[in-house]
Amino acid sequence: MSSSINKKDLEHLAKLARIELDEAEEEKLLKDLSNILDHFKVLEELPTEDVIPMAGGTDLMNVFREDEERINTNQGAGVDAFPETKDGFLKIPPVFE
């Protein structure tokens, strides 16, 4: 199969991606991209007339609860059992010094 990507196209893509390629990398990438594009050409030949189109890929639904104000929280619980507190917050030793 003939490749639909050439060196000029590859250089343009590399410029858009802001990557620099040496000659060996260009050759390998040209070969790899050509193989990938050739594979898509093979896939295009598959009969898909009887395949039902998908509109998302999953039937899962959001199961999160509604965001509601909670009056009874346990904020502050256990503060008296913590070794050190300041202004109602738990004080821990510094992680980074």
N, C-alpha and C positions, 0 to 999 in steps of 0.2 A: 504494500500500500504506500502511496506517496504521502509525504509529510505535508501538513498544511502550515507548518511553522518554519521560518527560515532565520538566518543569522540576524538579519535586519530587525525582524519582529522580536527576537530574543533580546537584542541590544535595547530596543525600545522598552520592553518589559523590565529589564534590569534598571534602566534609567528611572522609570516610574517607581520601582521598588527601592531606588537609591542604594543599589548594591553594585559592587564592582566585581567583575568576573575576569579571570585570566583565560587564556586560550583553551587550556585543558578543561576548565570548568564549563566554558561555553560549549565545547564539543559534547561533554557528558550530559549537560542539561538539554541540549538540542536533541540528543538521542532519547533521553528519558521523556521529555515532553512529546516528542514524536510518537513514542510507544503509547503514551497515555491517550493522545488524540486518536491514534489508530484504534485503540480499544473502544473508544466512544463510537467510532465509525462502525465497528462490529455490532455494538449494542443498538445502533440506529436501524440495523437490518432485522432485528427481532420483531416478530409479529405482536403488536400490542393493541390490535383493534378491539379485542374482547376484554381488555383489562379496565376495570372500573377505576376512574380517577379518584385520588385521595384528596381530602380537603384539610389535612392537618397531621394525620399520622397516629392519632391516639383518641380514645374516647374518654380519657380521664377528665375529671371535673375538679375544680378548686374545692378543697374541703376545709379551708380555713374558716374560723369563726368570725363573726362580725366584730369590728373594732368598737368596743363599748367601754365607757368609763367604769372602772371598778372602784367601789368605795372601800371595801374591806380588803386591804392588802396587808402583807406581812412586812412592809417596809419598816425597818428599824428593829425587827425581831432579831435577837441574838447579839445586838450591839454590846450589851452589858457583859456578854461572855467573851468578847474579843479582847485580846491583851491591851490594845491601845486604840483610842478613838479621838477624833477631833471634830467638833461641830456636828456631831451626829453621824459622821462617816467613819468607816474603818480605816485605820492608818496602818500601812504596811511598809516594810523597809524598802528603800529604793532598789529598783531592778537594775537600772543602769546608773553608773556613777561617772 
